[in-house]
Amino acid sequence: MDIQVDDMANIYAILPGKKDCPPIVMGSHLDSVEKGGRFDGVLGILTAIEAIRTIKENDIELEIPLMLVNFTNEEGARFDPAMMSSGVIASKFSKEKMLQSFDKNGITFQEALQASGYEGEQGNRLTEALAYIELHIEQGPVLAAKQREIGVVEGVLGMVCYEITVTGESNHAGTTPMSMRKDPMIVASRIISSLHEQLGKIDEELVFTFGRMHVAPNIHTVIPNEVVFTIDSRHQNPAVMRKVEKLLTGLASEENGCHIRPVKLWERETVFFDAAICNEVEKSCHDLGYSFHRMFSGAGHDAQYIASYIPSAMIFVPSIKGKSHCEEEETTFEDCAKGADVLLETVLTLQTKFSMVEKNTLNS
């Protein structure tokens, strides 16, 4: 296999085919969050290697080149943002800006890239392919709960994240009567409780999280003067997300003497994967006799950026107890093997499909 590295340290392994044409690509990532599990990302790389090894050991002749890609800094654990390198090659992020991203020690991505010895050439970037397929653990409990062996991933949920600031007035915790307080903690608590109830009624598949809270001055003898918290909401339907935003932006600006200000931090539109490739993944499940469930990913993946210019799909395998991004992350080896089977079957089916398309094009 030919090994290449691009200017963002993405690593490519290419198995040639008979035809000189864009490849079919398998990929994922090898980086991890701190104290993360051993399956997240790594499984996608290992199953792709296993698929290639099976092809070689069985002397299967490829018509279409086959590529494996390891994307750098998918997690964004050391350098913000997540999916950095796939985002750069998909023109979602500016390379110049990403090179200046720095870690907690002040080391820039550019400095770490140069020190790693994996700063390759921009000309090696993945620029075109017939298909991209990424196998990954689900990182959630759905497949296990539904007792399904494979997840046929149709896309990545759209999301929006708001930061809500409630500003009140600090005063002495012991001498200020309750009726005279402008306490942002009480107001923030009421807002969170109300949003939890109202958002829960919008759609049963909407997921939302109050994930971060900062209280100032955060002293037990002082009434706070400010509370800042975030709410992360995710759903596949843009109409549902618009209802969420309408609710958040419609919050009262004043309550109990406190000022309330919602600010959108960032958003991501729903990414829909290629329907034809998703159908091929489903067909592979049928052919292999594996149960499956069509689903959307609530987590972000490199595939969501690659899908912007290459037809893409993902394959999920179950996560025990839905655990991920922790040391308890686990998937049975049996389920890993089934995922690898589906990946290989899909790749070989696409080989045949794309070869026939090219033959028909040449004959027409």
Secondary structure, 3 states (H helix, E strand, C coil): CEEEECCCCCEEEEECCCCCCCCEEEEEECCCCCCCCCCCCHHHHHHHHHHHHHHHHCCCCCCCCEEEEEECCCCCCCCCCCCHHHHHHCCCCCHHHHHCCECCCCCEHHHHHHHHCCCCCHHHCCCCCCEEEEEEECCCCHHHHHCCCEEEEEEECEEEEEEEEEECCCEECCCCCHHHCCCHHHHHHHHHHHHHHHHHCCCCCCEEECCCEEEECCCCCEECCEEEEEEEEEECCHHHHHHHHHHHHCCCCEECCEEEEEEEEEEECCEECCHHHHHHHHHHHHHHCCCEEEEEECCCCHHHHHCCCCCEEEEEECCHHHCCCCCCCCCCHHHHHHHHHHHHHHHHHHHHHHHHHHHHHHHC
